[in-house]
Amino acid sequence: MDEPCRIRAMRLPLFYVNAFPDRPFSGNPAAVCLLNSWLDDRLLRKVAAENNLSATAFLVPLGDAYEIRWFTGLSELKLCGHATFASGYVVLNLLRPGLDSITFATRLKGSVSVRKDGEFLAMDFPALFPKPGTAVPERLFQALDLSPRSCEVLEVNETYFVVMENPEVVQNLQPNTELLRQLHPYAVSVSAAGEKADFVSRYFAPGYGISEDPVTGSAHCALTPYWSKRLGKSRLHARQLSPRGGELWCETAGDRVILRGKAVLTMRGSLEI
């Protein structure tokens, strides 16, 4: 009798990192997975689903840099700030601690980078400039239980940016997740000027499997230019009011945004597939 076919397992180095925490067990947890070469997209989604976090970043060496892609268990993301930030922490503190900065090549957004900045890390991302929404669906207001007259709605990068006047409204929102899911591929960011920070926000993307994101770096690529112009200052302190919570220090630099914060390693090991 023939022996059963044996499939050789593949072992992938894996790191869990909390990005932008403001206290223990806060910030946005991301998985960072190292590859020698790209695997099939379906397998990448399965690995992301196995990690069961809001995003998994996959890194493939590219000369002195890395190529980066981001996945949830449902789909690939066009841009993901916190998982890039977590990847910068892994490279600069664990894989290549002699470096002061590292560049990541993306498939859609050009190059992004993370560098050491004292006790912080600083991430250089493209600035996004939201504009008034031209055809805002009524379902958005229904999902947030808001009146169109109570807020301003902007959009960019397939995200609706809902701007409120009161940070307490942002904090107390209880959105209808199913209605938000029907807005896919659009996600929703809600923000307001803050009291203990320059501005506060929350972010919802159930169409990507993320009911509420703890801390969203990519959203701050648009929030930073908007609030910088509105508040008349180039450097801003931001807080995301999710249940986990987190904070960033944001700066506009022409067509780029610099996002500063901390990162904490919570687990390292390997995933066998």
HELIX and SHEET records of a PDB file:
HELIX    1   1 ASP A   41  ASN A   51  1                                  11    
HELIX    2   2 GLY A   81  VAL A   90  1                                  10    
HELIX    3   3 VAL A   91  LEU A   95  3                                   5    
HELIX    4   4 GLU A  138  LEU A  144  1                                   7    
HELIX    5   5 PRO A  148  SER A  150  5                                   3    
HELIX    6   6 PRO A  167  ASN A  172  1                                   6    
HELIX    7   7 THR A  177  ARG A  181  1                                   5    
HELIX    8   8 PRO A  206  TYR A  208  5                                   3    
HELIX    9   9 HIS A  220  LEU A  231  1                                  12    
SHEET    1   A 6 GLU A  76  LEU A  77  0                                        
SHEET    2   A 6 ALA A  65  PHE A  71 -1                                        
SHEET    3   A 6 THR A  56  LEU A  62 -1                                        
SHEET    4   A 6 ASN A  28  LEU A  34  1                                        
SHEET    5   A 6 ARG A  11  ALA A  19 -1                                        
SHEET    6   A 6 ALA A 263  GLU A 272 -1                                        
SHEET    1   B13 GLU A  76  LEU A  77  0                                        
SHEET    2   B13 ALA A  65  PHE A  71 -1                                        
SHEET    3   B13 SER A 101  ALA A 105  1                                        
SHEET    4   B13 SER A 111  ASP A 117 -1                                        
SHEET    5   B13 PHE A 120  PRO A 126 -1                                        
SHEET    6   B13 ARG A 256  GLY A 261 -1                                        
SHEET    7   B13 GLY A 246  ALA A 253 -1                                        
SHEET    8   B13 ARG A 235  GLN A 240 -1                                        
SHEET    9   B13 PHE A 199  ALA A 205  1                                        
SHEET   10   B13 ALA A 187  ALA A 193 -1                                        
SHEET   11   B13 THR A 159  VAL A 163  1                                        
SHEET   12   B13 GLU A 152  VAL A 156 -1                                        
SHEET   13   B13 LYS A 131  PRO A 132 -1                                        
SHEET    1   C10 GLU A  76  LEU A  77  0                                        
SHEET    2   C10 ALA A  65  PHE A  71 -1                                        
SHEET    3   C10 SER A 101  ALA A 105  1                                        
SHEET    4   C10 SER A 111  ASP A 117 -1                                        
SHEET    5   C10 PHE A 120  PRO A 126 -1                                        
SHEET    6   C10 ARG A 256  GLY A 261 -1                                        
SHEET    7   C10 GLY A 246  ALA A 253 -1                                        
SHEET    8   C10 ARG A 235  GLN A 240 -1                                        
SHEET    9   C10 PHE A 199  ALA A 205  1                                        
SHEET   10   C10 ILE A 210  ASP A 213 -1                                        
END                                                                             
